[in-house]
Amino acid sequence: MGSSQTVTVKYVIRAKFEVEGVVEKPDVIGAVFGQTEGLFGSELDLRELQKSGRIGRIEIELKSEKDKTIGKISIPTSLDRVSTSIIAASLESINRVGPCSAVVTLEKVEDVRDARRRAIIDRAKKILQEWTIETLPSTEEIFREVSEILRAVKVEKYGPEGLPAGPNIEGTKEIILVEGRADVINLSRNGIDNVIAVDGAKIPETIIKLCREKEVTALLDGDRGGDLILKELLQVADIKYVARAPRGKEVEELSFKQISTALHKRVPIGKIKGKRFRKRQKILVPKQVVETAKGLEGTLEAVLFNEKMKQIEKLPVSGLAERLQQTEGVDTVVFDGVITQRLVDIANEKNVQYIVAARVSEAIKQPLRMRLLTFADITD
């Protein structure tokens, strides 16, 4: 049974078996799937994992002699260490193959990447040796450079979610937002330490908060995954710029020159959104709204008005949703931030008629009696 998806192999589970009788490869594969099914739920079911491409093709080698069958099982996996260990242990629970008694023993779990790293290091040593012979005066400098590349980079944890980050998030007004831990490591190795990772498809609250407080450039992979992260960021976070790795490449594999080029070519978020939305006609609103909007730009503050356009309160955007839930008689909300679905839902419950902000998230479900406007939409 094979997967239609390509498996990026991290580990290979290797086990041996002995069967009291003559069996064939399909019998062994059937036992592997059948006797491990349901042990730990669908998340660790071999059939489901193979369909999703996280388990590769199971290889069986066997031979039969004197009414006994012995052989080996190899299972490639892209799972994490814990999940791989559980699957490896579950193989040893197999006690029958077909109608015959069987014993399965785990031999080892091979780290494919470790073997690859050792091969690369051995090759690097040979290259360095040949290079040293050719350029003897620069031997010390070359050794220092290679050692620096191989040096482990310490990644810190930031915020309640423990997001992977460089050490200089608090101490700078500008930060680089990337997708994962490996991206943080690569940028840190290249001297960029004001970097933090989303670390998943869902944008954490810590990232949303940082986007309100700092100038954020999103440096994303040049693939569909990067496209999806960008779409999510545009909906929930107020990033300032977008930079992309070359098409088909990931940020974790970029050189210093490629990183610098990508950041140099970063695009203001306004241009990105300009490609996604048609330009809207100006909407006439009371003069107080226009003047308030101009005064709020860059302040991360909000102002609440009643139906007579008298100011009820001015407050930080961070407390807007909570305050709106507690306040009656609000007709118009003007704030320097992003209109989100949560804010729209709260405003709808409080019978708010207008929300005016710096921008509107994508995929907002707008109530029929409420107007959602941006600062660019309005005029008096």
Summary of the structure (lengths in Angstrom):
residues: 380
radius of gyration: 28.9
end to end distance: 67.8
largest distance: 96.6
contacts: 1138
relative contact order: 0.07
helix: 40%
strand: 27%
